[in-house]
């Protein structure tokens, strides 16, 4: 067991309290989701060498940097997709799947995203007793279901980057100005603290995500674990006795991140009061309506680029008989909708 100094610590370690140097073993470490590894950055020239630190700052990785990482999955359509290899040994090459410090074997590249950054495995990170460390070791405890008092608003989208976080932040800010306590969580997606910081900046507290349940992403092949983790996150939010709970679902309604699985469970448990859909076009709205109906849910309001103009708002009301509101200005319609609960 060696002790090796770190050059930088990525944001995926927000709950780990990792100190430099770290204890590292070069044998008997497994290729499993959440495993903590130590790696060395390979040639960073011309690569996507961005790192998000634990304080949220975006920096640059340089050739030769030694950093801790977490083994995980990513299945983004507009970024990198990566999987966990069957086995891992010292000297193996993996790739940075995102700036938060998650690594894996590349399975797909979105060309305009740039070339992924290769890293070389130096070993598995262990505690002082020589035991391998996993991100799941730092998950929140499982707690009983809490009473449902505060209204819960779910923000879902037809794709990545369609306005979910923007609208969620608007809602948080609007009710914070009234002196209300708002709790928020990002239940699905790939680890990234930028959205969490935005929600905090707008007044949400506490703000949690799936990393707080020990998962680097929610696109693994364990839907039961993802759903159970989401339920537990909501219960932890309820412990803070908020006046309003905002739940953001990263990625899209359909896809590999188990958004629909969680929504179906929350719907059955009557744990969602308002569904806000962020969409780019009318076809996305139509498809989301169909999927949500199958899950026993319905759209309460449409936002996103499709309604960033008045004509979009009018056409959504005409074609779908749904409330619609741009997230680029005041959100009086959604605030009034929440007030009526």
Phi, psi and omega in degrees: 000123181256161173244122186232136180281148181258145175270321180210156179235118181285166187292341179299343181266022184302332182256358190270336183054050182283131180245152177260134005278168178249155175274133186227137173249146180256011180215158174058038172250140191262153175270089179221153182303134178090353180298137178269123181239158170251132183225163174244131180291129176274197185306118182264355181296125178073009181253165175279090189252048181263138176233136174259116184279172184293344175266006177091353181288137175268126180230194184238139173267139181245154177307128180095349177301139176253120185223154171277148179218170178237135180281130182198185180251153167212136181225048181281140178283325184243065179178219175257153168242140181212155180233171175267126179293164182294328180211161180222141176220160176304134180096348179293152177259129173236181182226147176287120183272346180189166186291346183283348178106023176264134181237160177186188176268126182296131177243344179196145179231132171272113192310317184288352179285341181097173182281137180288157182267124179277145175227150179254131181288127177258338179158181177261140180277132183233165175275184184294340178271002178085011180272136179299142182254139178234149179303330180295342177294344185247021180285152174298149179292151175283128182238161179294160176299136182259153178301148182261101179245309183287139174301142179243124179249125180258130179249112181236165183219165178272352178191179173292154171053055180238012173108007181297308183295321180301314180290321178299318179295322178299317179295313179303313182296318182300316182278333175297320179298336177275000182086016181274154176263123182241131174250149184216154176211147170255111191271338181221162176130202179242140188304128180191126187269354182304313180295324180293319178296322179298317179295320177295317181300330180275354174119001180284140178192118005280165173232122184235166171208180185298337175297329176292349173254014173083020180242131176287339175200176178246021181256028174281182182264031183235072182301326180297319179294318180297315180295313180299322179295319179297316179299318181294323177298317179297319179296323177293323176297320181296331179300333181280359179053057181282165173272342182204143177239127177251124180245116178258136178251108177292161184066206187246169179301319174256145181147200188258007187260008174067029177298310182298323179299316180292316180300320179298318180292314180298323178296316179297325181274004181053048182253014175230127180259326181222135175249120176253123180255126172261127186219158178262333185207174183292324179298323178296321178296314181300315180295318180296321177302315182297313181295315181295323177300321178294334180269001181081021180236167178218159180278131177262331180202143178253136175223190180097183185305331182297336181238028177282358173235159182297324180296325177296317178300314182295320182288326176295319177294323181290311186278330187238353183055041181242148171294145180215148182201134175293149175262015183264357180217209176296147183243055184297324182297313181291320178300317178295324178297317179292322180300331183281353181288000000 
